[in-house]
């Protein structure tokens, strides 16, 4: 067979080919012509070669992939001085020995990926002075030795990903001065040394796909002045920060996709990228905020892909700052179309900008625009490009509901919000002080001469330099503009040595595991739920093998319990004193599921959190039974109570008649009833009393419960 063949230099000629693929051969056929240039032996059962290749001196391409070789030395390559391409993928090779490829001086491509190589000796590639492409990916290498590359002065492409490398080292690739492309995908890399890429002055393409980098390795990237393509997809990077790519002046394309933990893109995150043409920020399920100035000064950017994120708002300033932009994608985002009216001039019929996938770029809010196409709404209906009227919305990913820090550590609380006009921020501390914004924390409190405990470093960023137990409490961020405001709170717990000692003592006395917090829904009604909790210490198993009951722990002084409710209709936080271990959650909607979390903490180092999902009952009259009672017991209690009430009623009627008939007896009904009712009903019928809870009060403002402030101070159940 004669087929077209291309060398890496793109020289075209006809190659004489022998195709023996997938023939279940266990040996190389002996009668192959010496004029053969391409020999294909893929997917056979060959495990060694003795002299069958010695006569094939004209061979330029040899495919031995998917066979059973365990050593390169058993292949018999010594006579193949003209070989250009060698395929050894998917064999069982475990090591590369020194000088095992020394006679292949014309070899330009070596594919030895998907083997079981765990060891490569320093001179394994000796003699491969013309090698241009090396695939070592998907093996079992745990370290990269720079001595391997001293024999590869011409190497341009190196794929070494999907190896369980423990980490890169300084100057790992220093001998590869001509390297153009480096793939480090799927290696579990957590960090990159600042000098790892020293010497790679001509590197143009670099892939970190599917690693564990938590931030952009800016110091290592700064050593690559000619980088053009950078892939950071599938890394747990949480934010793109200013200066991450500042020295990559020749970068053409940047991919930041499939990052499950990416939350935000900061101001000037892509500064000093004058040649970037394509920027991808797609499929990031938590990306909810992009600063209006994030893409400033990207004068060459032509394609911006932002689809399938959690973006609800993008400032019109973003498009105005990109003069060369020709394509943009926004589909599969929860877009607030009332906030995007300023996009009208950019997406109108006269615009040069193309919105990709327009039929899938739909409005998610406000309600009257749900399901409408964005281009239709802003380009036609609101085509005048009028000013936005957009209320602030603080991202749910700004900060978690609780933060635990140790005494002496700094606390940084960041808050960001979508709004147009751009929002302003201030914080309210647990003491009620206002920090940032128009009013200072010290105003109105006579504290102007004291050193401020809290400060705002950037808009929306609250900083406490040295945390103390007194800083424990709820901090509230307020984002506002002329249209309105939005708030979000976070509970901060500052640990101290006191609770560490307390917890250590309890654990040492009990010789068991750490205490556990148990939260129960004691009673569930249509509009309320009664919670009960306790802190237990598990005793584990006794010496006889029998399990022992959990022991309730006494709570130390200054312990607090904080309750969080999260639901689209209602969300609030309440703090409960130490001596309260029950809480009545009110103003709830019927037949609705609520996610409720309880955090018990002291102003020291122990904090326990437990959550549960509770669904309120449907509207309708019902006798609500305690969950821990069996239905038969409850029914018996109800029937017994009704019988007792009937007896009492008959007794009242009987005594009334006796009084009328025997007024001279001296026994008044009033005295009798006083005596009869002197015994507490709790003592007579305790099951009955615990079954009932008044539901006569119904909040007339239930429909506004999701957006109104709820006074939780009146809902304690003492």
ABEGO torsion letter per residue (X at the ends): XBBBBBBAAGBBBBBBBBBABGAGBABBBAABBAABABBBABGBABABBBAAAAABAABABBBABGBABABAAAAGAAABAABABBBABGBABABBBBGAAAABAABABBBABGBABABBBAAAABGBAABABBBABGBABABBBAAAAAABAABABBBABGBBBAEBBBGAAAABAABABBBABGAGBABBBAAAABGBAABABBBABGBABABBBAAAAAABAABABBBABGBABABBBBGAAAABAABABBBBBGBAABABBBBGAABGBAABABBBBBGBAABABBBAAAABGBAABABBBABGBABABBBAAAAAABAABABBBABGBBBBAAAAAAAAAAABAABABBBBGAAABBBAOBAAABGBBAAAAAAAAAAAGBBBBBBBBBBAAABBABBBBBBGBBBBBBBBBBBOBBBBBBBBBAAGBBBEEABBAABGAGAAABBBABBBABBGBBBBABBBAAABEBBBBBBBBAAEBBBBBBBBBBBBAAAAAAAAAAAAAAGBBBBBBBBBBABBBAABBBBBBBBBBBAEBBAAGBBBBBBBBBBBBGBBBBBBBBBAABBBBBBBBAABABBBBBGBBBGBBBBBBBBBBBABABBBBBBBBBBBBBBEBBBBBBAABBAAAAAAAAAAAAAAAAAAAAAAAAAAAAAAABAAAGBBAAAAAAAAAABBAAAABAAAAAABBBAABBBAAAAAAAABBBBAAAABBX
